[in-house]
Amino acid sequence: MSDNFPKARLIELFSAIQGEGLNVGTRQIFIRFAICDLRCQYCDSAHTWQTPPTCKIEQTPGKRDFLNYPNPIELTSLLSWVEKQNQPALHDSISLTGGEPLLHANFLFQFLPEVRKITGLPIYLETGGHRPEELAMVLPYLDSVGMDIKLPSVSGENYWSAHQEFLKLCHDANVETFVKLIVSSQTNPKELELAGELVANCDPKIPIFLQPVTPIPNQPTILAPAPDLVLEWQGLMKRFVKQVRVIPQTHKMIGQL
């Protein structure tokens, strides 16, 4: 595959209600990219870690009338599918999710200006927040970024320095940014303090979202924290930043998967 004509490896494209973070409750066109270089212990999308032979493309917004297409996908094909989804006044933005979308930075560099041109929709990136070099390639084409800070006690991953660099890039580019922290019964409060300091050192006006983990069947260690702990941790985080919101995965609560 030539870098001059990059292709995307997708899981699916569909229209749905955003269930997490700053855009919760809004209608988005979701482009879910395949492949992730992280292995978070709580991940509810482990099927995105590798590239499937085919991807699912919704034909009618919200109808789940998927057709399968072989991976990888040409840029022109993805543009035409997004344009078909973009019915008048229906969507608030386009969500780039995964997997880790920034593993497709070469593709996004060419795709994003074109998809903005044909849809006029804002572009929202949902990311692990650990690939600052790839972020720099596509920042000019982003309107908002929801970045995770991976707490080692919950995720099993450790990317503090990369998170710091990533957040600063977003802030310096004046891109609307929020930070998401997945919390579970295993959360170490000292790591929450480190995350709060990291965000506050960049800008205490950046919102933090505490997202209680959604329990995973047959994994007894993946448990949501007790309500009193969530209240305690929210108070702890508010010592560092102005906005700390607690929002679970609301799309799963309403059956919007």
FENKAWO-V839075 format. One line per field, one symbol per residue. ss: DSSP state (@ for helix, = for strand, . for the rest). phi: phi as a letter, one per 20 degrees, with the letter a starting at -180 (. if undefined). burial: # if it has 16 or more other C-alpha atoms within 10 Angstrom, else .. Layout:
ss: ???
phi: ???
burial: ???
//
This chain:
ss: ..@@@..=.========...@@@...=======............@@@.....=====.......=====..=.@@@@@@@@@@@.......=====...@@@@@@@@@@@@@@@@@@@..======....@@@@@@@@@@..=====...@@@@....@@@@@@@@@@@@@...========.....@@@@@@@@@@@@@@@...======..............@@@@@@@@@@@......===...@@@@....
phi: .fffcfcdddeacadaefdcmfegneeceedeeenbedcffegdcffefceffccddfecgnelefdecfefdfgfffgffffffffgmedeaddecalcgffdgfffgefffffffedmefddddbfmccfffggfdgfdddbcddedefgfdendbcgffgfffffffffelegccddcfdcfefegffffffffgfffeafeffddedgfegdgmcfeecfffgffffffffffffdcfdcddcffffffdmed
burial: .....##################...##########.#.####..#.#####.######.#.........###.#..##..#..##....######################.###..#.############.##..##.###############....#.#########....###########.#.#..##.######.###.##########......####....#..##.##..##..########......
//
